[in-house]
Amino acid sequence: MMSLKINIVTLGCSKNLVDSEYLGGCLKKVGYDVAFDSDKTAFDSVIINTCGFIDAAKEEAIDTILAYCEQKKQGSIKSVIVCGCLIQLYAKELRQEIAEVDAFFGTAQWNEILQYLNQTLPQPTETSRLLSTPKHYAYLKISEGCDRSCSFCSIPIIRGKNISRPIEDLVKEAAELAKQGVKELILIAQDTTYYGLDIYHKRRLADLIKALAKIENIVWIRIQYAYPNQFPMEILDLMKAEPKLCKYIDMPLQHINTEILQSMQRMISGEQTKDLVMKIKEEVPDIAFRTTFIVGYCGETKEQFEQLKDFVRQMSFDRLGAFKYSPQEGTAAYLLKDSVSEKEKERRLDELTALQQEISLAKNIEKIGQVFTIIIDSQEGDYWVGRSEFDSPEVDNEVLVSNRYDLSIGSFVKVKIIDAVEFDLIAEVI
Ligand code: SF4
């Protein structure tokens, strides 16, 4: 019997991607032919795993759903199933508005989706995971939900309270991934530094990393989404002592002005934020620091935005992501006046992005002549595309190496940087 073909389309962040991989694994286990984000059309079903974090993500989700509904109308796919964060927030409205969708599900409703597709399926488990990333790296979701109450964020409404996964379960999953060829683990959660507080009554991110580092074929472990308040400093000692832990931190700071941070309910002042960044850079001088800022938050004055720019200049972050504030229903900031106009938000976003572009270029030029170990992620056009321990996949810098070298995807290679542009480095093999 021919297996039914399912395309899982993932929108949003890596946490959503992991959900899609669990779902994909469950579907494969019961005989489906699963593809991820395929642009081919001949599928029996498409499952769209949506994001609902900010307005731009919601618009993208709606556009994607409508595009697949159109394909269904034209007969190239048979059914459209929609799941994930957006549905968690707006199931009722979407059911009324987009009647062409066959079924709606919230986040992590794998059992329900499987039951909808076929009533006689066995119980899926979290170990049934099908990777959608290149097979040498994988995201490891160490907890679900969030206990914080950042004023602009609807994640706690969507995903609920923080639930950490036990260390043994994570080590088991990571060992299984390593067996399949994964060499790099990227630890993710809404707030990775909170890990353990709910189930062990203390922060245990460092213990978890030590346990994961014992897995033989794991070469790199990377931390994303670290929350600044009460950052567990032992992570920095571990970064110095444990060669498998990448000298890399992704810590969304959101702003530097104390008044704004207070309104954002971030539990940290501007001064404390600055001290923390300086302490991290002092303890691990060669660390790559990635952060995220929100521009145009309720009441953000021109002076406060200038303060943010000064801070960015002063700290010279290695990587920086910026978002325009958009009010989200149900959050504390939704009740505040969204006082910065859309045009001004756009202007501030462009200014901050241009500033970071300058910083990134200067930092990349400094790297010319230096030697790095990189992992090869892909081959595109005339180049092998790789990354050093200082870069996460998809969001950070890439290192391009001519394809005249005989390399392979997933292998580590030593290179010397010979040229640099804003967000990429050019290298030769040594
Ligand atoms: S830490 Fe704040 S911004 Fe991050 S998911 Fe939790 S509530 Fe949202």
Residues whose N, C-alpha, C, O or C-beta is under 5 A from the ligand:
A	BS01	SF4	C146 R148 S149 C150 C153 I155 Q190 D191
